[in-house]
Each structure stands twice: as C-alpha cells, then as structure tokens.
Amino acid sequence: MSIALVTGGAGFIGSHLVERLLEQGRDVRVVDNFSTGRRINVAHLLERIDLREVDIRDLDAMRDAMRNVDVVFHEAALASVPRSVEDPVTSNEVNIVGTLNVLVAARDAGVRRVVYASSSSVYGESQELPKTEEMRPLPMSPYAVGKLAGEHYCVSFNGLYDIETVCLRYFNVFGPRQDPTSQYSAAVPIFTSALLRGDVPTIYGDGEQSRDFTYVTSVVEANVLAGENDRAPGGVFNVARGDTVTVNELFTSLTGLIGVDTKARFADARRGDIKHSYADITRAQDVLGYVPLLGFEDGLRLTVDWFREHNAGA
C-alpha cells in the first residue's frame, strides 16, 4: 500500500490538500496535534482517511506514522510572524525541530519524497521585486528563520540520503476554512469575519504594504505537481499568483463584495512584518508546470461566500 501523508492535514491548507489527494484516489494519512488545525476541517473525510493525533515534535510517533508512506506533504507548522516574535522558543521547536523529525522519520522509513511548505517570509525586507528564488534570504522573524532552516534541512537531506525533497515558498495563501479567530490570523479571514459581523477591522501600518495573495487551490495544485514531477527534487519554488495587491486594496475589495461602507482603523506596523511581497513564479511554471488556478477577485468572492455560508463571521 502506498500512502500520502499530510502533516497538519486538519489545518487550512492541509485539509484542502487532503481533499485533492482523495480525489486522485490516493490513500491518505493525516497527522495533526490540533493546536491550530481543527477537527471540523476533516470531519467530512473521517471515513476515508487515517487520522492520527500526533505532534511532529514526537519523533517516535512520527516514525510510526511513516509506515508504508510514499510521499509526505509537510504542512504542519506554528504559523504567524507575530506569534514567533512573542514566543520564539516554541516556534523553533515546532518549525525547526519538528521539520527535522519529519525528515528523519521519512528517511528511516524509506519514503520516496517530502514536499515542504516554506514561506515567502524567508525573503525578508529586500527591496528587490519580484522575489526570485536566487535572491539571498534575509529572514526578519523567528518564523522566517524557522522556515529557512527547514529548507536547508530539506536540501541537505536530498543530497545526503536516499530521499527526495521539494520546497515550496507560499505567498499569502487565503481561502475557505482559514481561521479568523486568532490574533495571529491572516488579513483576509480577519477582515472578512469582522466585516460580516459589522465590526471595524484594524490595518497595521499605513495599508500600502503589498502582498501576493494566492487562493488555496493554486497552492494545493503546486503540492500535487511537486509530489510527482521528476525535475522537482532538490528544488525551491515560489508558489503565488505572480501579482501584487495592497492591504488597502484588499480592504476595499472586501467591503465591496460584502456590501458595507466601512472605514478601517489603523495601528502601528507590527514587528517583523515586511513592506512588500511579490513573487516571480517562472521557475515553478517552467519546472513544475504550475499555473495559478484562480484570480484574486474570484478567489476573494469564493472566500466571502464560504464565510457567509458557514456563519464564520459570527
């Protein structure tokens, strides 16, 4: 039996990836400790997946989870730049030690390939745009440091051991199931949830910071491609839409879709946040055959519709 293992499979991106793998007819095992993942995200899939409540910091448990696994999609992480600034030790334990555990357990079990979810945060505050994979990383937060360390571990394992690794640098992923309830949540779910409740969202900084907002289905397809493509091993790839939108423009789009006339409140920029993020996706297109599946406005519309339908603004 050949199994696809998704760490963090009950999370926002992970649960969408699990659905896609099941659509392909794959046997899927999910590992999640539910610290940020939510059971409701996979409740409709329980009869079709092997779900294990496991923390990636537990090496023995990860060794057991790797049995008969062909490919690992490593989505588990303690996300958020602000969270890592407040608690760098836990961020390090989960994002660096946890990733090393995944790689060691996968190597020892004879797993063919590990696809690693990295982050655009590794680029830091470089003024060069768009961001290309050849640029020197300049991580500005413990979260970014952790993601970059994970990349280095992946590349080294790919060269040292009989295991293939692929690193995908995600740029500001958004879509259904993204959690709006934490103070560390991303802008799209926080803004959407607040506006649906009739509340006033807070923009940190002047709102002119720009992001390459990427709908979740594009990220899922990049993972599927990275799991199978023969030219991918050892590579690092930007996964984004290849376009840029300011936070102010995001807010204006959301108020229009939701149908409210609300002005945002502004607060000081947060430590560790970068000003501009915009990806060159040429390498992913050329090597993986990656194509962004949905535009920004279409993805935002689907996201708002999901939040409405699930009363996620309540």
DOTI-379512 format. One record per residue: x negated, y, z negated of N, C-alpha, C in turn. Coordinates in Angstrom, 3 decimals. Atoms other than C-alpha are relative to their C-alpha. Layout:
<pts>
       npx       npy       npz      capx      capy      capz       cpx       cpy       cpz
         X         Y         Z         X         Y         Z         X         Y         Z
...
</pts>
This chain:
<pts>
       npx       npy       npz      capx      capy      capz       cpx       cpy       cpz
    -0.850    -1.203     0.000     0.000     0.000     0.000    -0.881     1.247     0.000
     0.761    -1.240    -0.107    -1.344     3.436     0.984     0.843     1.155    -0.518
    -0.804    -0.997     0.714    -0.181     6.248    -1.279    -0.597     1.393     0.181
     0.401    -1.411     0.047    -0.305    10.037    -1.007     0.285     0.506    -1.412
    -0.131    -0.524     1.357    -0.919    11.552    -4.450     0.017     1.519     0.042
    -0.079    -1.455     0.089     0.172    15.135    -5.147    -0.148     0.381    -1.467
     0.130    -0.541     1.345    -1.229    16.681    -8.316     0.760     1.323    -0.047
    -0.849    -1.187     0.051     1.024    19.461    -9.540     1.209    -0.126     0.898
    -1.071     0.253    -0.960     3.763    17.841    -7.481     1.375     0.456    -0.435
    -1.271    -0.568     0.458     6.551    19.276    -9.633    -0.030     1.522     0.004
     0.115    -1.445    -0.079     5.333    22.807    -9.040     0.646     0.555     1.256
    -0.609    -0.701    -1.129     6.452    25.345    -6.466    -0.483    -0.569     1.334
     0.525     0.488    -1.278     4.166    24.396    -3.580     0.004    -1.521     0.026
     0.102     1.454     0.047     3.661    20.807    -4.703     1.294    -0.707     0.313
    -1.282     0.672    -0.243     7.362    19.935    -4.662     0.419     0.096     1.458
    -0.284    -0.116    -1.431     7.765    21.251    -1.112    -0.863    -0.985     0.794
     0.899     0.945    -0.674     4.754    19.176    -0.063     0.478    -1.438    -0.197
    -0.529     1.339     0.259     6.219    16.073    -1.714     1.161    -0.303     0.941
    -1.128     0.193    -0.919     9.413    16.523     0.303    -0.481    -0.271     1.422
     0.510     0.152    -1.374     7.440    16.848     3.541    -0.651    -1.364     0.192
     0.647     1.304    -0.093     5.390    13.722     2.853     1.033    -1.126     0.028
    -1.072     0.991    -0.027     8.555    11.749     2.126     0.682    -0.026     1.355
    -0.588    -0.073    -1.344     9.989    12.974     5.433    -0.845    -0.779     1.006
     0.908     0.737    -0.881     6.930    11.415     7.084     0.026    -1.501    -0.262
    -0.056     1.411     0.344     7.747     8.097     5.452    -1.120    -0.472    -0.895
     1.109     0.363     0.873     4.822     8.205     3.032     0.486    -0.481    -1.358
    -0.186     0.316     1.408     4.727     6.523    -0.354    -0.684     1.102    -0.795
     0.509    -1.190     0.682     4.257     9.439    -2.751    -0.032    -0.215    -1.517
     0.163    -0.016     1.455     2.918     9.557    -6.295    -0.214     1.452    -0.433
     0.090    -1.372     0.498     3.296    12.764    -8.290    -0.598    -0.014    -1.400
     0.601    -0.207     1.318     1.109    13.817   -11.213     0.272     1.436    -0.417
    -0.271    -1.349     0.509     2.206    16.787   -13.325     0.118    -0.069    -1.516
    -0.168    -0.030     1.462     1.956    17.737   -17.006     1.133     0.925    -0.425
    -1.174    -0.850     0.208     4.925    20.139   -16.665    -0.299     1.219    -0.881
     0.307    -1.254     0.697     3.081    23.061   -18.225     0.524     1.182     0.802
    -0.605    -1.011    -0.870     4.119    25.167   -15.234     0.925    -0.631     1.035
    -0.920     0.712    -0.876     5.750    22.558   -12.994     1.323    -0.235    -0.712
    -1.334     0.156     0.588     9.466    21.947   -13.511     0.656    -1.270     0.535
    -0.630     1.264    -0.376    11.347    18.653   -13.517     1.119     0.208     1.017
    -1.102    -0.245    -0.921    14.252    20.224   -11.667    -0.479     0.064     1.449
     0.531    -0.091    -1.364    11.970    20.720    -8.650    -0.061    -1.351     0.704
     0.090     1.341    -0.598    11.723    16.955    -8.134     1.144    -0.902    -0.445
    -1.109     0.811     0.524    14.971    15.813    -9.780     0.712    -0.763     1.107
    -0.701     0.650    -1.117    16.499    15.015    -6.377    -0.854    -1.037     0.706
     0.928     0.917    -0.665    13.461    12.894    -5.457    -0.411    -1.176    -0.882
     0.522     0.944     0.994    13.044    10.711    -8.548     0.080    -1.455     0.447
    -0.130     1.386    -0.441    14.264     7.519    -6.888    -0.955    -0.339     1.140
     0.864     0.225    -1.164    11.775     7.973    -4.050    -1.479     0.220    -0.294
     1.394    -0.296     0.333     8.568     8.934    -5.878    -0.415    -0.746    -1.263
     0.586     0.524     1.233     6.263     7.508    -8.531    -0.477     1.212    -0.797
     0.295    -1.204     0.773     6.284    10.350   -11.081    -0.699    -0.366    -1.300
     0.769     0.270     1.206     3.666    10.356   -13.826    -0.299     1.312    -0.722
     0.287    -1.187     0.800     3.430    12.901   -16.619    -1.437    -0.109    -0.510
     1.437     0.120     0.240    -0.329    13.314   -16.647    -0.639     1.375     0.089
     0.800    -1.227    -0.044    -2.729    16.166   -17.388    -1.296    -0.312     0.733
     1.216     0.270    -0.775    -5.592    16.407   -14.904    -1.265     0.101    -0.843
     1.154    -0.029     0.899    -7.902    17.077   -17.853    -0.255    -1.357    -0.657
     0.124     1.349     0.550    -7.372    13.431   -18.882    -0.580    -0.909     1.080
     0.677     0.745    -1.063    -9.930    11.559   -16.790     0.491    -1.437     0.082
    -0.468     1.386    -0.025    -8.761     8.074   -17.815     1.362    -0.112     0.676
    -1.328     0.012    -0.613    -5.181     8.878   -16.856    -0.095     0.267     1.502
     0.167    -0.274    -1.432    -6.360    10.292   -13.539    -0.581    -1.206     0.729
     0.521     1.226    -0.632    -8.355     7.138   -12.834     1.135    -0.983     0.282
    -1.123     0.907    -0.178    -5.190     5.112   -13.335     0.933     0.479     1.117
    -0.899    -0.568    -1.016    -3.170     7.468   -11.121    -0.545    -0.162     1.411
     0.625     0.093    -1.324    -5.641     6.993    -8.242     0.097    -1.376     0.636
    -0.022     1.362    -0.548    -4.973     3.295    -7.737     0.828    -0.062     1.282
    -0.643     0.204    -1.307    -4.106     2.443    -4.119     0.314     1.305     0.728
    -0.238    -1.299    -0.635    -4.211     6.127    -3.140    -0.915     0.169     1.209
     0.750    -0.267    -1.228    -5.310     7.066     0.375    -0.457     1.464     0.069
     0.315    -1.431    -0.083    -5.170    10.874     0.212     0.590     0.715    -1.208
    -0.435    -0.820     1.133    -4.909    13.343    -2.669     0.181     1.428     0.472
    -0.240    -1.425    -0.208    -3.337    16.775    -2.317    -0.049     0.640    -1.382
     0.245    -0.514     1.350    -4.709    18.636    -5.319     0.558     1.416    -0.134
    -0.697    -1.273     0.175    -2.183    21.382    -6.060     0.014     0.468    -1.451
    -0.080    -0.343     1.425    -2.378    21.297    -9.866    -1.025     1.065    -0.364
     0.893    -1.078     0.443    -3.838    24.449   -11.403     0.739     0.838    -1.033
    -0.591    -1.027     0.846    -3.279    27.058   -14.035    -0.173     1.300     0.767
     0.090    -1.124    -0.916    -2.487    29.852   -11.621     0.115     1.323    -0.745
    -0.155    -1.371     0.478    -2.437    33.632   -12.108    -1.316     0.614    -0.452
     1.164    -0.789     0.403    -5.252    36.135   -12.306     0.176     0.577    -1.405
    -0.147    -0.569     1.352    -3.804    37.952   -15.368    -0.079    -1.052    -1.109
     0.069     1.052     1.016    -3.384    34.682   -17.273    -1.454    -0.400    -0.257
     1.399     0.402     0.161    -7.017    33.779   -16.627    -0.829     1.076    -0.686
     0.695    -1.095     0.685    -8.174    37.213   -17.794     0.271    -0.072    -1.501
    -0.361     0.101     1.408    -6.304    36.706   -21.072    -0.561    -1.254    -0.658
     0.444     1.272     0.570    -7.393    33.078   -21.554    -0.935    -0.708     0.967
     0.922     0.594    -0.965   -10.496    32.253   -19.518    -0.406    -1.429    -0.342
     0.432     1.341     0.388   -11.309    29.116   -21.526     0.962    -1.061     0.542
    -0.969     0.967    -0.513    -8.075    27.282   -20.682     0.000    -0.019     1.518
     0.092    -0.073    -1.459    -8.308    28.499   -17.091    -1.169    -0.841     0.503
     1.180     0.782    -0.365   -11.774    26.965   -16.905     0.258    -1.500    -0.156
    -0.238     1.425     0.271   -10.663    23.666   -18.447     0.897    -0.633     1.062
    -0.946     0.560    -0.960    -7.762    23.178   -16.053    -0.553     0.076     1.420
     0.317    -0.232    -1.410    -9.099    24.658   -12.832    -1.373    -0.514     0.412
     1.333     0.521    -0.341   -12.738    23.551   -13.004    -0.162    -1.432    -0.485
     0.159     1.356     0.528   -12.914    20.537   -15.329     1.068    -0.927     0.588
    -1.072     0.818    -0.564    -9.531    19.283   -14.106    -0.272    -0.392     1.436
     0.316     0.302    -1.398   -10.607    19.532   -10.479    -1.135    -1.003     0.102
     1.092     0.978     0.001   -13.845    17.701   -11.222     0.528    -1.392    -0.359
    -0.599     1.289     0.347   -11.812    14.942   -12.898     0.727    -0.623     1.188
    -0.704     0.494    -1.177    -9.627    14.638    -9.802    -0.991    -0.581     1.010
     0.993     0.453    -0.979   -12.684    14.313    -7.576    -0.712    -1.265    -0.456
     0.690     1.185     0.522   -14.465    11.813    -9.818     0.916    -1.217     0.051
    -0.950     1.116    -0.007   -11.359     9.658   -10.207     0.288    -0.460     1.424
    -0.249     0.341    -1.403   -10.703     9.802    -6.457    -1.198    -0.730     0.598
     1.218     0.665    -0.504   -14.299     8.906    -5.620    -0.092    -1.436    -0.503
     0.158     1.324     0.589   -14.340     5.961    -8.008     1.067    -0.983     0.469
    -1.091     0.861    -0.465   -11.013     4.650    -6.661    -0.083    -0.286     1.498
     0.136     0.216    -1.434   -12.195     4.747    -3.049     1.013     0.760     0.834
    -0.934    -0.842    -0.754    -9.758     7.483    -1.976    -0.687     0.528     1.255
     0.571    -0.467    -1.269   -10.283     8.491     1.638    -0.267     1.492     0.015
     0.116    -1.448    -0.164    -9.681    12.250     1.354     0.711     0.738    -1.131
    -0.620    -0.931     0.946    -8.937    15.043    -1.125     0.166     1.347     0.697
    -0.288    -1.335    -0.522    -7.252    18.233     0.113     0.225     0.909    -1.204
     0.051    -0.849     1.196    -7.890    21.028    -2.385     0.643     1.357     0.253
    -0.650    -1.305    -0.094    -5.688    24.074    -2.923    -0.873     1.062    -0.648
     0.793    -1.119     0.496    -8.031    27.033    -3.233     0.815     1.280     0.153
    -0.727    -1.270     0.061    -7.150    30.723    -3.208    -0.777     1.118     0.681
     0.607    -1.195    -0.593    -7.785    33.966    -1.353    -0.695     0.858    -1.054
     0.630    -0.794     1.061    -8.809    35.383    -4.742    -1.514    -0.158    -0.015
     1.454     0.194     0.012   -12.300    33.973    -4.162    -0.725     1.106     0.749
     0.639    -1.048    -0.783   -12.977    36.818    -1.702    -0.263     1.257    -0.825
     0.202    -1.164     0.839   -12.644    39.471    -4.400     0.276     1.307     0.719
    -0.289    -1.358    -0.460   -12.773    43.173    -3.632    -0.871     0.415     1.171
     0.732    -0.359    -1.209   -14.743    43.012    -0.393     0.857     0.934     0.850
    -0.730    -0.965    -0.816   -13.778    45.927     1.841     0.222    -0.487     1.424
    -0.101     0.506    -1.370   -14.103    43.825     4.989     1.344    -0.696     0.206
    -1.283     0.609    -0.365   -10.788    42.908     6.622     0.006    -0.315     1.485
    -0.592     1.031     0.845    -9.557    40.465     7.693    -1.063    -0.869    -0.660
     0.914     0.888     0.706   -11.117    37.920     5.351    -0.301    -1.219     0.860
     0.415     1.193    -0.737   -13.108    35.244     7.162    -0.743    -0.945    -0.939
     0.612     1.005     0.864   -14.448    32.021     5.698    -1.509     0.167    -0.120
     1.444    -0.207     0.052   -18.015    33.116     6.446    -0.415     1.081    -0.996
     0.317    -1.081     0.922   -17.787    36.074     4.055    -0.512    -0.541    -1.327
     0.506     0.388     1.318   -19.665    35.923     0.780     1.116     0.186    -1.035
    -1.021    -0.146     1.036   -17.184    35.210    -2.038    -0.473     0.925    -1.119
     0.300    -0.917     1.107   -17.018    37.839    -4.788     1.130    -0.079    -1.036
    -1.122     0.185     0.923   -14.628    36.423    -7.418    -0.021     1.018    -1.129
    -0.113    -1.070     0.998   -13.357    39.092    -9.832     0.716    -0.428    -1.269
    -0.749     0.465     1.167   -11.439    36.963   -12.338    -0.390    -1.446    -0.294
     0.261     1.412     0.302   -11.851    33.651   -14.170     0.775    -0.960     0.906
    -0.761     0.846    -0.924    -9.102    32.227   -11.960    -0.741    -0.144     1.324
     0.724     0.039    -1.274   -11.040    33.148    -8.812    -1.300    -0.794    -0.130
     1.223     0.766     0.246   -14.262    31.766   -10.297     0.309    -1.493    -0.017
    -0.378     1.403     0.075   -12.470    28.504   -11.049     0.316    -0.594     1.355
    -0.337     0.489    -1.326   -11.096    28.173    -7.545    -1.247    -0.157     0.870
     1.237     0.098    -0.772   -14.504    28.853    -6.021    -0.853    -1.168    -0.478
     0.732     1.146     0.533   -16.150    26.336    -8.343     0.583    -1.304     0.517
    -0.646     1.186    -0.551   -13.580    23.773    -7.210    -0.397    -0.245     1.447
     0.448     0.132    -1.390   -14.513    24.469    -3.599    -1.408    -0.580     0.067
     1.382     0.476    -0.014   -18.198    23.960    -4.351    -0.077    -1.474    -0.380
    -0.034     1.412     0.361   -17.445    20.673    -6.076     0.495    -0.847     1.172
    -0.528     0.742    -1.144   -15.380    19.548    -3.077    -1.051    -0.163     1.096
     0.994     0.054    -1.072   -18.076    20.416    -0.555    -1.161    -0.914    -0.394
     1.113     0.846     0.429   -20.762    18.726    -2.646     0.396    -1.480    -0.010
    -0.456     1.391    -0.014   -18.686    15.542    -3.094     0.097    -0.522     1.424
    -0.101     0.395    -1.397   -18.047    15.478     0.654    -1.363    -0.404     0.557
     1.336     0.302    -0.491   -21.793    15.454     1.246    -0.697    -1.119    -0.743
     0.722     0.952     0.840   -22.905    13.228    -1.618     0.602    -1.401    -0.022
    -0.685     1.266     0.246   -20.301    10.497    -1.808     0.847    -0.404     1.208
    -0.810     0.523    -1.090   -18.115     8.362     0.411     1.449     0.451    -0.178
    -1.336    -0.569     0.118   -15.117    10.683     0.166     0.048     1.292     0.810
    -0.170    -1.206    -0.809   -13.807    13.385     2.482     0.760     1.049    -0.809
    -0.718    -1.085     0.669   -12.726    16.783     1.154     0.266     1.137     0.972
    -0.384    -1.168    -0.797   -10.957    19.774     2.701     0.516     1.064    -0.970
    -0.427    -1.101     0.867   -10.456    23.171     1.039     0.871     0.979     0.783
    -0.923    -0.936    -0.627    -7.507    25.414     1.877     0.153     1.227    -0.892
    -0.124    -1.250     0.762    -7.569    29.056     0.741     1.369     0.623     0.273
    -1.350    -0.525    -0.148    -3.951    30.074     0.210     0.023     1.511    -0.210
    -0.211    -1.438     0.128    -2.876    33.689     0.668     1.451     0.268    -0.396
    -1.290    -0.532     0.489     0.096    34.867    -1.454     1.207    -0.772     0.528
    -1.082     0.888    -0.432     2.478    31.970    -0.930     1.291     0.390    -0.718
    -1.296    -0.291     0.604     6.185    32.593    -1.517     1.053    -0.903     0.615
    -1.101     0.782    -0.527     9.487    30.811    -1.077     0.882    -0.536    -1.104
    -0.895     0.597     0.979    12.243    28.835    -2.815    -0.750    -0.786    -1.070
     0.512     0.718     1.175    11.529    27.326    -6.264    -1.149     0.715    -0.697
     1.070    -0.716     0.689     8.871    29.882    -7.133     0.552     0.592    -1.293
    -0.515    -0.338     1.329     9.249    30.586   -10.845    -0.086     1.502    -0.259
     0.017    -1.435     0.289    10.282    34.174   -11.680    -0.061     0.323    -1.490
    -0.240    -0.232     1.429    10.426    33.694   -15.455    -1.231     0.373    -0.796
     1.221    -0.278     0.754     6.794    34.068   -16.488    -0.510     1.404     0.276
     0.645    -1.303    -0.219     4.979    37.349   -16.991    -1.134    -0.117     1.015
     1.094     0.213    -0.944     2.330    35.783   -14.763     0.490    -0.359     1.397
    -0.539     0.384    -1.301     4.660    35.059   -11.866    -0.403     0.993     1.086
     0.376    -0.825    -1.141     4.021    36.433    -8.383     1.065     1.052     0.293
    -0.862    -1.151    -0.252     5.596    39.581    -6.961     1.348    -0.388     0.612
    -1.257     0.297    -0.699     8.200    38.006    -4.651     1.059    -0.567    -0.942
    -1.060     0.500     0.880    10.040    35.901    -7.270     0.380     0.975    -1.107
    -0.321    -0.968     1.062     9.779    38.579    -9.964     0.889     1.107     0.546
    -0.797    -1.080    -0.589    11.101    41.341    -7.686     1.387    -0.504     0.376
    -1.289     0.534    -0.451    13.830    39.141    -6.205     0.926    -0.258    -1.176
    -0.802     0.320     1.175    15.036    37.905    -9.571     0.513     1.263    -0.680
    -0.396    -1.244     0.671    15.064    41.391   -11.091     1.067     0.747     0.796
    -0.956    -0.741    -0.826    16.901    42.990    -8.173     1.367    -0.685     0.026
    -1.277     0.721     0.036    19.568    40.269    -8.166     0.716     0.185    -1.337
    -0.598    -0.254     1.321    20.117    40.918   -11.884     0.432     1.445    -0.164
    -0.273    -1.426     0.140    20.370    44.653   -11.288    -1.037     0.712    -0.833
     1.081    -0.613     0.775    17.114    45.326   -13.127    -0.965     0.749     0.918
     0.999    -0.770    -0.739    14.250    47.595   -12.080    -1.356    -0.691    -0.120
     1.309     0.660     0.062    11.029    45.723   -11.176    -1.133     1.007    -0.208
     1.194    -0.816     0.205     7.577    47.044   -12.073    -1.043    -0.344     1.049
     1.122     0.153    -0.925     4.898    47.569    -9.443    -1.257     0.467    -0.721
     1.261    -0.351     0.654     1.368    47.526   -10.844    -0.928     0.663     1.006
     0.768    -0.789    -0.950    -0.803    50.172    -9.225     0.928     0.898     0.796
    -0.808    -0.938    -0.790     0.439    52.508    -6.503     0.901    -0.681     1.021
    -0.837     0.721    -0.948     2.087    49.775    -4.431    -0.557    -0.053     1.408
     0.602     0.002    -1.328    -0.177    50.406    -1.465    -1.004    -1.139     0.172
     0.796     1.213    -0.168    -2.144    47.254    -2.183     0.715    -0.929     0.971
    -0.605     0.800    -1.065    -1.590    44.840     0.684    -0.330    -1.475    -0.187
     0.146     1.443     0.135    -1.139    41.084     0.828     0.441    -0.687     1.291
    -0.374     0.819    -1.150    -0.889    38.395     3.490     1.024    -1.023    -0.496
    -1.054     0.850     0.550     2.448    36.972     2.294     0.305    -1.154     0.954
    -0.077     1.205    -0.821     2.803    33.389     3.546     1.116    -0.904    -0.509
    -1.130     0.832     0.408     6.003    31.339     3.493    -0.468    -1.428    -0.243
     0.510     1.267     0.528     5.624    27.995     1.752    -0.063    -1.107     1.041
     0.030     1.083    -0.982     6.441    25.772     4.742    -1.273     0.027     0.849
     1.259    -0.090    -0.737     3.352    27.075     6.538    -1.126    -0.656    -0.780
     1.029     0.592     0.859     1.178    26.045     3.595     0.151    -1.519    -0.043
    -0.252     1.437     0.002     2.809    22.618     3.496    -0.531    -0.636     1.284
     0.480     0.561    -1.265     2.078    22.033     7.186    -1.516     0.019     0.090
     1.464    -0.040     0.023    -1.535    23.119     6.702    -0.556    -1.173    -0.794
     0.436     1.143     0.796    -1.872    20.457     4.000     0.142    -1.304     0.785
    -0.225     1.217    -0.777    -0.369    17.761     6.220    -1.078    -0.144     1.073
     1.041     0.023    -1.027    -2.787    18.678     9.010    -1.367    -0.306    -0.605
     1.297     0.191     0.649    -5.747    18.807     6.620    -0.171    -1.425    -0.512
     0.078     1.366     0.497    -4.887    15.353     5.321    -0.352    -1.020     1.066
     0.178     0.967    -1.078    -5.257    13.733     8.743    -1.044     0.393     1.039
     0.856    -0.471    -1.092    -7.427    15.885    11.028    -1.433    -0.516    -0.145
     1.332     0.591     0.049   -10.740    14.206    11.897    -1.115     1.036    -0.107
     1.033    -1.043     0.030   -12.604    17.519    12.157     0.025     0.811    -1.293
    -0.187    -0.812     1.198   -11.437    18.849     8.795    -0.990    -0.254    -1.131
     0.808     0.269     1.193   -13.699    17.094     6.247    -1.223     0.903    -0.132
     1.090    -0.908     0.293   -16.221    19.387     4.585     0.318     1.450     0.272
    -0.350    -1.356    -0.405   -14.376    22.464     5.828     0.757     0.786    -1.045
    -0.766    -0.950     0.807   -12.930    25.526     4.141     0.810     0.849     0.966
    -0.883    -0.639    -0.958    -9.917    27.137     5.810     0.948     0.985    -0.679
    -1.044    -0.930     0.426    -7.805    30.243     5.296     1.359    -0.519     0.452
    -1.375     0.364    -0.347    -4.098    29.435     5.191     0.884     1.191    -0.331
    -0.755    -1.238     0.167    -1.956    32.515     5.740     0.817     0.244     1.257
    -0.769    -0.399    -1.181     0.210    34.335     8.223    -0.873     0.782     0.977
     0.872    -0.798    -0.849    -2.633    36.473     9.544     0.551     1.388     0.247
    -0.590    -1.337    -0.090    -0.827    39.757     8.871     0.042     0.576    -1.411
     0.060    -0.645     1.306    -0.533    42.242     6.054     1.229     0.858    -0.260
    -1.158    -0.767     0.441     2.295    43.877     4.091    -0.349     0.624    -1.344
     0.254    -0.609     1.300     2.002    46.380     1.243     1.083    -0.428    -0.995
    -0.977     0.335     1.035     3.755    45.753    -2.055     1.196     0.944     0.086
    -1.120    -0.928    -0.192     5.838    48.881    -1.429     0.897    -0.444     1.147
    -0.787     0.494    -1.128     6.923    47.468     1.932     0.780    -1.254    -0.390
    -0.702     1.177     0.515     7.786    44.172     0.241     1.231     0.422    -0.800
    -1.105    -0.459     0.835     9.946    46.024    -2.268     1.134     0.567     0.854
    -1.013    -0.586    -0.888    11.742    47.967     0.471     0.757    -1.087     0.759
    -0.655     1.099    -0.708    12.439    44.764     2.427     0.970    -0.735    -0.909
    -0.860     0.730     0.926    13.865    43.060    -0.654     1.251     0.796    -0.367
    -1.190    -0.797     0.338    16.153    45.946    -1.594     0.981     0.021     1.166
    -0.872     0.041    -1.166    17.470    45.929     1.971     0.730    -1.324     0.133
    -0.622     1.318    -0.110    18.097    42.173     2.005     1.032    -0.236    -1.087
    -0.899     0.227     1.131    19.744    42.203    -1.410     1.145     1.007    -0.004
    -1.047    -1.009    -0.101    21.693    45.355    -0.675     0.117     0.882    -1.218
    -0.002    -0.887     1.165    20.680    47.535    -3.596    -0.834     1.240     0.314
     0.746    -1.258    -0.143    19.450    51.113    -3.775    -0.712     0.266    -1.316
     0.738    -0.040     1.257    16.841    50.797    -6.491    -1.415     0.482     0.243
     1.388    -0.447    -0.047    13.542    52.556    -7.079    -0.809    -0.805    -1.009
     0.866     0.747     0.913    10.679    50.613    -8.609    -0.591     0.924    -1.044
     0.838    -0.731     0.958     8.898    51.695   -11.756    -1.447    -0.419     0.236
     1.419     0.267    -0.248     5.117    51.888   -11.591    -0.759    -0.035    -1.314
     0.859     0.115     1.178     2.474    50.879   -14.125    -1.441    -0.101     0.471
     1.414     0.071    -0.353    -1.312    50.809   -14.231    -0.328    -1.329     0.678
     0.455     1.219    -0.666    -3.038    48.325   -11.967    -0.559    -0.981    -1.029
     0.458     1.028     0.928    -3.915    45.030   -13.652    -1.458    -0.347     0.260
     1.397     0.405    -0.118    -7.491    43.972   -14.338    -0.113    -1.272     0.832
     0.258     1.182    -0.812    -8.825    41.509   -11.783     0.766    -0.039     1.301
    -0.759    -0.042    -1.256    -6.270    42.350    -9.085    -0.823     0.687     1.087
     0.718    -0.612    -1.104    -7.715    43.145    -5.677     0.939     0.941     0.761
    -0.799    -1.015    -0.682    -6.554    46.009    -3.464     0.606    -0.529     1.296
    -0.501     0.440    -1.304    -6.249    44.370    -0.052    -0.393    -1.451     0.276
     0.244     1.398    -0.328    -5.958    40.780     1.122     0.697    -0.312     1.326
    -0.517     0.215    -1.351    -5.528    39.804     4.754    -0.918    -1.015     0.673
     0.795     1.140    -0.447    -6.679    36.575     6.429    -0.211    -0.044     1.504
     0.264     0.472    -1.349    -8.346    35.644     9.657     0.268    -1.506    -0.023
    -0.375     1.418     0.032    -6.759    32.247    10.404    -0.508    -0.752     1.235
     0.501     0.597    -1.240    -8.742    31.478    13.567    -0.541    -1.403    -0.220
     0.615     1.310     0.227   -10.672    28.587    12.043     1.071    -1.070    -0.215
    -1.069     0.965     0.238    -7.521    26.844    10.788     0.757    -0.304     1.287
    -0.688     0.211    -1.280    -5.884    27.349    14.176    -0.828    -0.891     0.921
     0.863     0.717    -0.938    -8.877    26.030    16.130    -0.300    -1.427    -0.443
     0.425     1.315     0.493    -9.822    23.096    13.904     1.190    -0.863    -0.393
    -1.126     0.776     0.518    -6.596    22.023    12.222     1.204    -0.024     0.936
    -1.204    -0.154    -0.803    -4.123    23.114    14.873     1.109     0.688    -0.772
    -0.956    -0.675     0.877    -2.444    25.267    12.233     0.682     1.170     0.702
    -0.780    -1.127    -0.500     0.331    27.659    13.262     0.977     0.424    -1.103
    -0.995    -0.434     0.996     2.282    29.784    10.738     1.413    -0.248     0.525
    -1.303     0.454    -0.473     5.838    28.474    10.901     1.092     1.051    -0.058
    -1.085    -0.949     0.194     7.845    31.488     9.803    -0.569     1.388    -0.267
     0.408    -1.371     0.237     7.515    35.269     9.869     0.363     0.476    -1.390
    -0.196    -0.537     1.339     7.547    37.421     6.765     1.470     0.274    -0.301
    -1.391    -0.367     0.255    11.089    38.785     7.078     0.905    -1.223    -0.036
    -0.819     1.220    -0.008    12.590    35.394     7.957    -0.228    -0.806    -1.275
     0.298     0.717     1.227    10.815    33.760     5.042     0.594     0.683    -1.216
    -0.562    -0.756     1.122    11.927    36.528     2.699     1.512    -0.199    -0.064
    -1.450     0.197    -0.043    15.533    36.108     3.832     0.378    -1.378    -0.563
    -0.265     1.337     0.528    15.453    32.359     3.114    -0.230    -0.056    -1.506
     0.310    -0.027     1.426    13.892    33.036    -0.273     1.112     0.672    -0.795
    -1.098    -0.708     0.675    16.554    35.569    -1.272     1.263    -0.853    -0.005
    -1.180     0.862    -0.062    19.283    33.205    -0.092    -0.087    -1.114    -1.032
     0.161     1.082     0.976    17.853    30.417    -2.267     0.192     0.529    -1.418
    -0.149    -0.575     1.339    17.619    32.671    -5.322     1.464     0.291    -0.303
    -1.437    -0.260     0.181    21.228    33.719    -4.808     0.757    -1.297    -0.273
    -0.725     1.272     0.092    22.472    30.166    -4.330    -0.244    -0.703    -1.326
     0.345     0.683     1.243    20.656    28.897    -7.430     0.101     0.907    -1.217
    -0.177    -0.939     1.108    21.527    31.902    -9.550    -1.326     0.253    -0.704
     1.341    -0.114     0.575    17.792    32.336   -10.020    -0.322     1.400    -0.491
     0.202    -1.336     0.559    18.170    35.996   -10.841     0.593     0.157    -1.377
    -0.714    -0.108     1.290    20.226    35.253   -13.950    -0.959    -0.074    -1.182
</pts>
